[in-house]
Amino acid sequence: MSEVMEHKQSDDPVKSPVIQEIIMSNRIGAISVELAKRLNIEPVKALQLFYESQTFADLHDKSTGLYLYGDLYVADEFMREKEGGGVAVQKIHYLCRLNQSEF
């Protein structure tokens, strides 16, 4: 009986690495859009900031469990990271505005 259950689980298309990558890419986009709104910056700049963050690394590290939380929570974690890391969100916002013309 356990062989049948194992076979059914391995046939689950959602567990496919390709599908998992598509899901994660979609989440990263949604998180970046949320960060762009919160920081009042272009989504591409928000994506860049997110890619460079510890929160992004933690999202991909299954041992942290961050991937189990919703996109808004992950965005909150990013904001906490930036606030707690000694870099005020206002400073990030200011720097993003200075560099916006690059994107």
C-alpha positions, -999 to +999 in steps of 0.1 A: +000+000+000+028+024+008+043+018-027+010+030-042+011+062-022+048+068-030+040+063-067+011+088-065+033+114-048+061+111-073+035+116-102+024+149-087+032+175-114+033+203-088+064+187-073+082+189-106+113+211-103+102+230-134+068+237-119+084+247-086+107+272-104+077+287-121+059+291-088+089+306-072+094+330-101+058+341-098+062+347-061+094+367-066+076+389-091+046+395-067+069+403-038+089+427-059+057+445-070+047+448-034+081+462-024+079+487-053+046+500-040+059+502-004+091+520-014+075+540-042+101+528-067+101+510-101+094+473-099+127+465-116+146+484-089+126+466-062+135+433-079+172+442-078+170+451-042+152+420-033+177+398-053+205+413-033+188+408+001+192+381+028+155+377+027+158+365-010+185+340+000+163+328+030+133+324+006+154+299-014+168+281+017+143+254+026+158+251+061+146+286+070+109+278+063+104+312+048+091+297+016+061+285+036+049+320+043+028+343+021+042+370-002+032+399+020+050+383+050+081+379+029+078+416+019+075+424+056+107+404+063+125+423+036+114+456+051+125+445+086+158+433+072+165+467+057+153+486+087+172+464+111+203+463+090+211+499+098+199+511+064+167+531+068+139+525+043+139+562+036+176+560+026+168+531+003+140+551-012+162+581-017+190+561-033+165+543-056+152+577-068+187+588-076+194+557-096+159+554-112+172+568-145+195+537-149+165+514-154 
